[in-house]
Amino acid sequence: MDDPALRRLIHGETCDACEGVVRASDDALRRQIEARLSEGRLPTVHGVSKSHRGTGRPCIVCRRTIGPTDVEREVESQGVFFHAHEACYKPWREESVARRVATGRELGRERARGAAPRGQL
């Protein structure tokens, strides 16, 4: 399928970095993000991010190059910089927030029961 308009119609947004390869669907991308966050293979998003033109670096989420016509999000965490496509950053941020909220709820339940939080004695 070499027609970009047809590809967008069927699969949604694509980016120059994909070079004809269609991005994963939003649901598939979100499942991949959830799994990698759970396994510790993708850091959670914290703090402020900056947007700028793509620099050619690989996206930490989808692992594809962020091309010069793409919007790149730069996220700093403990002195390390991560880069993601705008379309990948949004579900990564949302899943990171959901994870922190769920972890906070679990921590609150353990404290309410009088138990030491996981990983703490």
N, C-alpha and C positions, 0 to 999 in steps of 0.2 A: 504494500500500500504506500505509494510514493506521493500521493496527493495530500499536502498538509491540511487543506480545508476539510477533506473527508476524514482524515485522521482526527482532527479536532472535534468534528461532529460526532464521531463514534466514541472516541476515548476521552475527550475533554482537552484541557490545555496541555500543550507540549512546550518544550524549550529548545533553543538552538543546541544546547549541550547534549541533548538526547540523540542528535544526529540520526533522526529517522526512527529511533527506538521510542516507543510510546511509554510514557511514565506509568507507573502502577496506579491503579484506581485509588481514590481517596481511602476507601475501606481497607484495601490491601496495604497501603502505605501506613495507615493508622495501626493496623495489626502488627506490621513490622516494627514500628516505633514502640508499641506496647511491649512486644517480646524483647527487643533489645534493651529497653529501660529495665525490665524485670531481671534480665540476665546480667545487667551491669555493663553491657557493651556499648551503651549510649548514655552519656551523662544527662542529668536533668538540666533544664534551662533555668537559670537564676539571673535576676538582675536585668540590666539594660542591654539592648542590642543596638547596633548601628546598621543602617541600610546604605548600600552604595552599589555602583555598577559592578558586575561580576569581574573577578580578577583571574579566572582560570583555575582557581583552587578547587579541589573536590568537595562536594557537599557531604557533610558528616552523616546526613540522614540517608540519602539515596545513593551516595558514593559516585555520582556523576559530576563531571566538570561543570562549574558555574561559569557560563560563557559571558562575554562582554555585553550582550544584549539582555542578560538576565539581571534581576535584582538579587543581590547577595546580602544576607544578614550575617553580621559578625557579632558573635557572642563571646564575652570574656568570663571565665570562671577560674578563680584562684590563679591568675596569671597565665592561663592557657586560653588561646583564642580558637574558637570553632567557627566554621563557615557553613552556611546552608542556603539553598534556594529559598526565596520568599514562600513559595508554595509548600516547601518541606518544613520551614520554620514554624508556620502556624500550627499544624497538628502536633509537632514536637513540643511546642510551648504549652498547648492545651493538655496534652497527655502528662507533661511534667507537672503542671498545676494540679491536675486530678490526682496524680501520685502523691504529691505533698499533702493534699487535703485528706486523702485516704490514710496516709501514714499518721497524720496528726490526729485523726479520729481514733485510730488503733492505739496510739500513745495515750490519748485521753482515757480510753476504756481501761487500759492497764493501770494507769494511775488511780482511776476510780476504784479498781479492785484491790489496790494496795500492792500490786505486783511491780517489780522492777522492770522498767522498759527493756525491750529486747536489746541485747548487746551490752547491757549495763547491769552490773551487780551491786 
